[in-house]
């Protein structure tokens, strides 16, 4: 099977781009706002101050998995979704303007193409979408897996100076850049920080934010401080914007 007119074997191309990640543990941190939201549909910010936020930390165990070296590109996305041929000049740009729901549909379609078991049973209400952890198909990273893979055994906010590893507001010329052009992290993963935010599987906090999902890493549009291994944001599962994409993983079972 080939990707469009470019003659790239999808099985070989994908497997060569998937990096094995050994298991381990990762400590995560977040800030919980103690004030209640003013709006039932979460469209209004709350009136809290920084002093109203509580820091929480927790540790998660990571099982071995495989993750793609790069964010999903326009070329791969449009091939799997049968949407359009991609100009070779932009085929290695990360796909953007995709929602969390779009990314799950992509993962299931790619799994079917490669005769793997689909990971997701998708429903109209995203919080009721089911992830089959025993499936060997393609999927999003969890929030914890994403941070674990990004840090790659390093201790700091970034694994190298930002201009060496990330496209952000100061060096991106106002748009996403081709994947894989800057230095990878110690485990060989490119563009984990900057270029495009990356959707994760997790609900952020269903009691306070409903069906909001997590995305990670920062983007070409963000200032330096907003691009790092622990930065986390959230939005509705149908949210789309020009600096938000995703990366895929699978569990080898």
GIRA-V612560 format. One record per residue. N is the residue number from 0. RES is the residue in one letter. PSI is psi in degrees with one decimal (999 if undefined). OMEGA is omega in radians with two decimals (NA if undefined). D_CENTER is the distance of its C-alpha to the mean C-alpha in whole Angstrom. Layout:
N,RES,PSI,OMEGA,D_CENTER
N,RES,PSI,OMEGA,D_CENTER
This chain:
0,X,141.3,-3.08,26
1,X,156.7,3.05,25
2,X,104.5,3.09,22
3,X,-142.6,-3.09,25
4,X,2.5,-3.03,28
5,X,-8.4,2.99,26
6,X,28.2,-3.14,27
7,X,124.6,3.11,24
8,X,119.9,-3.01,24
9,X,-38.7,3.13,21
10,X,-52.1,-3.12,22
11,X,-43.1,-3.10,22
12,X,-45.4,-3.11,20
13,X,-46.5,-3.09,17
14,X,-34.1,3.10,19
15,X,-20.9,-3.11,19
16,X,0.4,-3.14,16
17,X,128.7,-3.06,15
18,X,127.7,3.08,15
19,X,133.7,3.13,17
20,X,122.7,3.10,16
21,X,154.5,-3.14,19
22,X,168.9,-3.14,19
23,X,-154.8,3.09,20
24,X,155.8,3.12,19
25,X,138.4,3.06,17
26,X,128.7,3.14,18
27,X,159.8,-3.10,16
28,X,145.5,3.05,18
29,X,169.6,-3.13,18
30,X,119.2,-3.12,20
31,X,122.5,3.09,22
32,X,124.9,-3.05,24
33,X,-12.6,3.11,27
34,X,153.6,3.10,28
35,X,151.0,3.07,28
36,X,149.6,3.13,26
37,X,-18.2,-3.03,29
38,X,136.0,-3.12,28
39,X,-21.9,3.12,27
40,X,14.2,2.99,24
41,X,19.5,-3.11,22
42,X,-16.2,-3.13,23
43,X,137.9,3.07,25
44,X,155.6,3.14,24
45,X,168.7,-3.02,26
46,X,13.9,-3.00,29
47,X,158.3,3.03,28
48,X,169.2,3.11,29
49,X,-33.4,-3.13,27
50,X,-13.3,3.13,30
51,X,2.0,-3.08,29
52,X,136.3,-3.14,26
53,X,132.4,3.09,25
54,X,129.8,3.04,23
55,X,146.2,3.07,22
56,X,151.0,3.08,21
57,X,161.2,-3.12,20
58,X,137.2,3.09,20
59,X,147.5,3.06,18
60,X,132.9,-3.13,19
61,X,123.3,3.04,17
62,X,155.5,3.13,18
63,X,142.6,3.10,18
64,X,174.4,3.07,15
65,X,142.4,3.13,14
66,X,147.5,-3.13,11
67,X,140.7,-3.14,11
68,X,-32.7,-3.00,12
69,X,161.8,2.88,10
70,X,154.0,3.08,8
71,X,131.6,-3.08,9
72,X,166.3,3.08,12
73,X,-41.6,-3.12,15
74,X,-51.4,-3.10,17
75,X,-42.7,-3.10,16
76,X,-48.4,-3.07,14
77,X,-28.6,3.04,18
78,X,-49.7,-3.09,19
79,X,-40.2,-3.07,18
80,X,-4.8,3.13,18
81,X,42.3,-3.06,22
82,X,-43.7,-3.09,21
83,X,156.8,2.95,23
84,X,151.0,-3.08,24
85,X,133.0,3.05,22
86,X,128.1,3.14,24
87,X,-24.1,-3.13,24
88,X,-22.3,-3.10,24
89,X,6.4,-3.02,20
90,X,-20.0,3.10,19
91,X,12.3,2.96,17
92,X,145.7,3.06,15
93,X,143.2,3.04,11
94,X,139.1,3.07,11
95,X,-175.2,-3.08,11
96,X,36.7,3.07,13
97,X,137.4,3.13,11
98,X,171.0,3.02,11
99,X,-42.1,3.12,9
100,X,-40.7,3.08,13
101,X,-41.1,-3.09,12
102,X,-34.9,3.10,9
103,X,-40.3,3.09,11
104,X,-43.1,3.09,14
105,X,-49.2,-3.11,13
106,X,-43.7,3.13,12
107,X,-41.4,3.14,16
108,X,-41.9,3.11,18
109,X,-39.2,3.10,16
110,X,-43.8,3.14,18
111,X,-41.0,3.14,21
112,X,-37.8,-3.08,21
113,X,19.3,3.05,21
114,X,39.0,3.03,23
115,X,160.0,-3.13,21
116,X,128.8,3.13,21
117,X,140.4,-3.14,18
118,X,-25.0,-2.93,16
119,X,136.7,2.88,16
120,X,106.5,-2.94,19
121,X,132.6,3.09,18
122,X,168.2,3.13,20
123,X,-30.4,3.10,21
124,X,111.4,-2.95,20
125,X,-31.5,-3.11,17
126,X,-15.7,3.09,18
127,X,2.5,3.03,20
128,X,135.9,-3.02,18
129,X,134.0,3.05,18
130,X,118.2,3.12,16
131,X,101.8,-3.06,18
132,X,-13.0,3.12,18
133,X,-8.7,-3.12,21
134,X,150.4,3.13,19
135,X,12.8,-3.12,19
136,X,-179.0,-3.12,16
137,X,149.0,-3.02,13
138,X,171.8,2.96,10
139,X,158.3,2.97,7
140,X,150.7,2.93,7
141,X,164.9,3.08,9
142,X,-46.0,-3.12,9
143,X,-42.4,3.10,11
144,X,-40.3,-3.11,10
145,X,-48.9,-3.12,7
146,X,-41.3,3.12,10
147,X,-46.6,3.14,13
148,X,-38.5,-3.12,11
149,X,-47.7,-3.09,11
150,X,-31.5,3.02,14
151,X,43.1,3.10,16
152,X,-1.3,3.12,19
153,X,168.1,-3.02,19
154,X,-22.4,-3.00,21
155,X,-175.8,3.12,20
156,X,-32.8,3.06,17
157,X,150.2,-3.07,17
158,X,-3.7,3.10,18
159,X,169.0,3.10,20
160,X,141.4,-2.94,21
161,X,-38.6,-3.10,19
162,X,-16.2,3.12,21
163,X,-19.0,-2.99,20
164,X,-15.2,-2.92,17
165,X,140.2,2.91,15
166,X,123.2,3.13,16
167,X,-172.5,-2.95,16
168,X,-35.8,-3.02,19
169,X,-16.8,-3.08,22
170,X,3.8,-3.01,21
171,X,-6.6,-3.08,19
172,X,28.7,2.98,22
173,X,21.3,3.11,20
174,X,167.7,3.05,18
175,X,153.2,-3.10,15
176,X,159.9,3.10,16
177,X,140.2,-3.13,16
178,X,153.3,2.99,14
179,X,16.0,-3.09,16
180,X,-18.9,3.13,18
181,X,-179.7,-3.06,18
182,X,141.3,3.04,18
183,X,169.9,3.01,16
184,X,176.8,-3.06,16
185,X,-17.2,3.11,18
186,X,9.6,3.04,17
187,X,22.6,3.13,16
188,X,130.2,-3.08,13
189,X,150.2,2.98,12
190,X,25.8,3.06,11
191,X,-35.8,3.10,9
192,X,132.7,3.13,10
193,X,-171.6,-3.06,11
194,X,-77.3,3.02,11
195,X,143.2,2.92,9
196,X,154.6,-3.11,6
197,X,123.3,3.08,3
198,X,142.8,2.96,4
199,X,167.0,-3.11,5
200,X,-34.4,-2.79,8
201,X,142.0,2.78,11
202,X,140.6,-3.10,13
203,X,-60.0,3.14,14
204,X,88.9,-3.00,18
205,X,-28.5,-3.13,19
206,X,-32.2,-3.08,23
207,X,-29.8,-3.01,22
208,X,13.0,3.08,19
209,X,-127.1,-3.02,20
210,X,18.1,3.11,17
211,X,137.8,3.13,14
212,X,158.5,-3.06,11
213,X,142.1,2.83,9
214,X,158.4,-2.86,6
215,X,155.8,2.79,6
216,X,-22.9,-3.06,8
217,X,179.2,-3.05,10
218,X,177.9,3.12,11
219,X,-22.5,-3.06,14
220,X,-5.4,-3.01,16
221,X,153.6,3.01,16
222,X,166.2,-3.06,19
223,X,-44.9,-3.07,19
224,X,-20.5,-3.11,19
225,X,14.4,3.13,15
226,X,105.6,-3.10,13
227,X,178.3,-3.01,13
228,X,-19.3,-3.11,12
229,X,0.4,-3.14,13
230,X,137.3,-3.08,12
231,X,134.4,3.00,11
232,X,177.0,-3.02,11
233,X,151.7,3.02,12
234,X,177.1,3.13,13
235,X,149.1,-3.09,15
236,X,-14.1,3.07,13
237,X,9.6,-3.13,15
238,X,137.0,3.10,14
239,X,142.8,3.10,13
240,X,165.4,-2.98,14
241,X,8.3,3.03,14
242,X,27.0,-3.11,11
243,X,122.4,3.11,8
244,X,-144.6,3.12,6
245,X,166.4,3.11,4
246,X,150.2,-3.06,5
247,X,158.3,3.14,8
248,X,169.9,2.91,10
249,X,156.6,3.09,13
250,X,123.9,-3.02,16
251,X,98.4,-3.10,19
252,X,999,NA,22
